[in-house]
Amino acid sequence: SPQASQTIQLHLTWWKEHLGAFLLADITPSRIAELRDKLLASPACGTDGRPLLKKDGSPRRRKSPATVVRYLASLSVVFSTAANEWEWVDQNPVQKVRRPRESRGRVRFLSDDERERLVEACKASPNPYLYTVVIVALSTGARYGEIIGLKWRDIDLVRGTARLERTKNRERRALPLAHIALEAVKELHQKQKPKPSDFVFVRADGAAPMEIRKHWYNAIEQAEIEDFRFHDLRHSAASYLAMNGATLAEIAEVLGHKTLQMVKRYAHLSDQHTAAVVERMNKKIFKTAG
């Protein structure tokens, strides 16, 4: 996909900056390992490749082990081709470099207090779309790109659905818009008086969606929420579903996952909910006479 190609290009540009001055024979596993550690200590980057920094210049977060593994994978493909097809090197040095251990899957969701603070900060934002984007993300579990790319022709305000034409797994899916999310989209529709082909969260020139990331980071800081990414809104939605009794299959369907593997990270929340329900039932039916 174009997004995947862009990401690989970003990786290779970084490696070129740090290894481009060396001869191939001098690019050893130990040198790559040093750069692996440098990557792990460096700030995470946005979709434009620029580091994500706070106002004071410190990193918003550092690159995850999973991200560094992908950097190594991009370099490994280059060296495999150089060794196997071009015979420029005898072997691929990346294969000897230990990969950082990836986590089983991050589950960071907003507490009730954090959610209230974030919603209030988004309401106060000068960006006209931030509040609605965040509410839709929290209530549907949709990804940033899926939400920001919506057009009015994708929205059915009567049925309360948003049709996603392009998803990460390349399948169409419908988002149910309900309650506060539907009201927020309806209010936006009334303000815009849009054409069907217009983006829902449109830029001033009408040619593309508005960029909201700067205002998102400001809202996170304003709400004093630590270690939280936009994608964690998706985890929050899934966690709330699990805690309210949704099965893993239902969560997978809402999030648009083909298998249950990706949603197993929420199983413990569902288990906790089930245990709490059973405990309440037992207390009620086996209560002792006072």
C-alpha positions in Angstrom: 0.0 0.0 0.0 1.1 3.6 -0.4 1.3 4.1 3.4 3.5 1.0 3.8 5.8 2.2 1.0 6.1 5.6 2.7 7.0 3.9 6.0 9.7 1.8 4.4 11.1 4.8 2.6 11.3 6.6 6.0 13.2 3.6 7.5 15.7 3.4 4.6 16.3 7.2 4.7 17.2 6.9 8.4 19.6 4.0 7.7 21.2 5.9 4.8 21.8 8.9 7.1 23.6 6.7 9.6 25.3 4.1 7.4 25.6 5.8 4.0 29.2 7.0 4.6 30.5 3.4 5.3 31.8 0.8 3.0 29.6 -2.3 2.9 32.4 -4.3 4.6 32.3 -1.9 7.5 28.6 -2.3 8.2 28.9 -5.0 10.9 26.4 -6.6 13.2 27.9 -4.6 16.1 27.5 -1.3 14.3 23.9 -2.1 13.4 23.3 -3.1 17.0 24.5 0.3 18.2 22.1 2.0 15.9 19.3 -0.3 17.0 19.9 1.0 20.6 20.0 4.5 19.3 16.6 4.0 17.6 15.1 2.6 20.9 16.3 5.8 22.7 15.0 8.2 20.0 11.6 10.0 19.9 8.8 8.4 18.1 7.9 10.0 14.8 4.6 11.2 13.3 3.3 10.2 9.8 5.4 13.0 8.3 8.6 11.4 9.8 9.2 14.3 12.2 9.9 13.5 15.9 7.0 13.9 18.3 8.2 16.4 20.8 6.6 18.3 23.7 6.7 22.1 23.9 9.8 21.8 26.1 11.6 19.7 23.4 11.4 16.4 25.3 10.0 13.3 23.5 6.3 12.7 23.8 7.3 9.0 23.7 10.2 6.9 22.4 10.2 4.5 19.6 8.6 1.2 20.6 10.4 -2.2 20.2 7.9 -3.1 17.5 8.8 0.0 15.5 12.6 -0.7 15.8 11.9 -4.3 14.6 10.4 -2.8 11.5 13.4 -0.5 10.9 15.6 -3.6 11.1 13.3 -5.6 8.8 13.6 -2.8 6.1 17.4 -2.9 6.3 17.5 -6.6 6.3 15.6 -6.8 2.9 18.2 -4.5 1.4 21.1 -6.7 2.6 19.4 -9.9 1.6 19.1 -8.6 -1.9 22.7 -7.4 -1.9 23.9 -10.8 -0.7 21.7 -13.2 -2.6 21.1 -11.4 -5.9 23.9 -8.9 -6.4 26.6 -10.8 -4.5 27.9 -7.5 -3.1 28.3 -9.0 0.4 28.8 -12.6 1.6 26.0 -12.5 4.2 23.3 -10.3 5.7 24.7 -8.7 8.9 21.2 -7.8 10.1 20.4 -11.5 10.6 23.0 -11.6 13.5 21.4 -8.6 15.3 19.1 -9.4 18.2 15.6 -7.9 17.7 14.1 -6.0 20.6 11.4 -8.0 22.3 7.9 -6.8 21.2 5.2 -6.5 23.8 2.2 -8.7 23.6 0.0 -5.8 22.7 -0.4 -2.4 24.3 -3.7 -1.8 26.1 -3.8 1.7 27.4 -7.3 3.1 27.9 -8.7 6.2 29.4 -10.0 6.1 33.0 -13.3 7.8 33.6 -11.5 10.9 35.0 -9.0 11.0 32.1 -11.8 10.7 29.6 -13.7 13.6 31.1 -10.6 15.8 31.1 -9.8 14.9 27.5 -13.3 15.6 26.2 -13.3 19.0 28.0 -9.9 19.9 26.5 -11.1 18.9 23.0 -14.2 21.1 23.5 -12.0 24.0 24.4 -9.7 23.5 21.4 -9.6 26.2 18.7 -9.8 23.3 16.1 -13.4 23.0 15.0 -13.2 19.2 14.4 -11.1 17.9 17.3 -14.0 17.2 19.6 -16.0 15.3 17.0 -13.1 13.3 15.8 -12.2 12.2 19.3 -15.8 11.4 20.2 -16.2 9.3 17.1 -12.9 7.5 17.8 -13.9 6.7 21.4 -17.4 5.5 20.5 -16.5 3.4 17.4 -12.9 2.3 17.8 -12.1 3.5 14.3 -8.6 4.4 13.3 -7.4 8.0 12.8 -7.0 7.6 9.1 -10.5 6.0 8.7 -12.1 8.8 10.6 -10.2 11.8 9.1 -10.8 10.5 5.5 -14.6 10.3 5.8 -16.7 12.2 3.3 -20.3 13.2 3.7 -21.4 10.7 1.1 -20.1 8.0 3.5 -22.4 9.2 6.3 -26.1 8.1 6.8 -27.5 10.4 9.5 -30.9 8.7 9.4 -29.5 5.2 10.0 -26.6 6.4 12.1 -23.8 4.8 10.2 -20.5 5.8 8.5 -19.3 3.6 5.6 -15.5 3.0 5.5 -14.4 2.4 2.0 -10.7 2.1 2.8 -9.6 0.2 5.9 -6.2 -1.2 7.0 -7.3 -4.8 5.9 -8.7 -3.4 2.6 -12.3 -4.4 3.4 -15.3 -2.2 3.6 -17.0 -1.8 6.9 -19.7 0.3 8.5 -19.3 2.2 11.7 -22.3 2.6 13.9 -22.8 6.2 15.0 -24.9 6.4 18.1 -25.7 8.7 21.0 -23.2 11.6 21.5 -21.1 10.7 18.4 -24.2 10.8 16.1 -25.3 14.1 17.7 -21.8 15.6 17.2 -21.7 14.6 13.5 -25.3 16.0 13.0 -24.3 19.3 14.5 -21.3 19.5 12.2 -23.5 18.7 9.2 -25.8 21.6 10.1 -22.9 24.0 10.5 -21.2 23.1 7.2 -24.1 22.7 4.7 -21.8 20.4 2.8 -21.8 18.7 -0.6 -21.8 14.9 -0.6 -18.3 14.8 -2.0 -16.9 17.1 0.7 -14.7 15.7 3.5 -16.4 15.7 6.9 -13.4 17.2 8.6 -12.5 19.4 5.7 -9.6 21.8 5.3 -10.3 25.5 4.5 -9.6 25.0 0.8 -11.9 22.0 0.6 -9.2 19.8 -1.0 -8.3 17.6 1.8 -9.1 16.8 5.5 -7.8 19.2 8.1 -4.7 18.3 10.1 -5.6 18.1 13.7 -2.6 16.4 15.3 -1.0 19.6 16.7 -4.3 20.4 18.5 -4.6 16.8 19.6 -1.2 16.9 21.3 -2.1 20.3 22.9 -5.4 18.8 24.3 -3.5 15.8 25.7 -1.1 18.2 27.5 -4.0 20.4 28.6 -5.8 17.4 30.1 -2.6 16.3 31.8 -2.7 12.8 30.4 0.5 10.8 30.2 1.6 8.1 27.8 -1.4 8.3 25.5 -1.6 8.2 21.7 -4.5 8.8 19.4 -4.5 5.1 18.6 -5.2 4.4 22.3 -8.7 5.8 21.7 -9.2 2.6 19.7 -8.0 0.6 22.7 -10.2 2.6 24.9 -13.3 1.8 22.9 -12.4 -1.9 22.8 -11.7 -1.9 26.5 -15.1 -0.3 27.3 -16.8 -2.9 25.1 -15.1 -5.7 27.0 -16.0 -4.2 30.4 -19.6 -3.9 29.3 -19.9 -7.5 28.4 -19.1 -7.7 24.7 -17.6 -11.0 23.6 -14.2 -11.1 21.8 -16.0 -11.9 18.5 -18.2 -8.8 18.9 -15.2 -6.6 19.7 -13.4 -8.0 16.6 -16.4 -7.2 14.5 -16.6 -3.6 15.8 -12.9 -3.0 15.2 -12.8 -4.7 11.9 -10.4 -7.5 12.7 -10.6 -10.7 10.6 -9.5 -12.9 13.5 -9.7 -12.9 17.3 -6.0 -12.8 17.7 -5.7 -9.1 17.8 -8.5 -8.7 20.4 -7.3 -11.3 22.8 -5.5 -8.5 24.6 -8.9 -7.4 26.0 -9.8 -10.9 27.2 -8.7 -10.1 30.8 -11.1 -7.1 30.9 -14.0 -9.3 29.7 -13.0 -11.9 32.3 -13.0 -9.3 35.1 -16.4 -8.2 34.0 -17.8 -11.7 33.9 -16.3 -12.4 37.4 -17.9 -9.3 38.8 -21.3 -10.3 37.4 -21.0 -13.8 38.9 -20.0 -12.4 42.2 -23.0 -10.0 42.3 -25.3 -12.9 41.4 -23.8 -15.1 44.1 -24.1 -12.4 46.8 -27.8 -12.0 45.8 -28.9 -15.6 45.7 -26.8 -16.9 48.6 -27.2 -14.0 51.0 -27.5 -15.2 54.5 -30.5 -14.4 56.6 -29.7 -11.5 58.9 
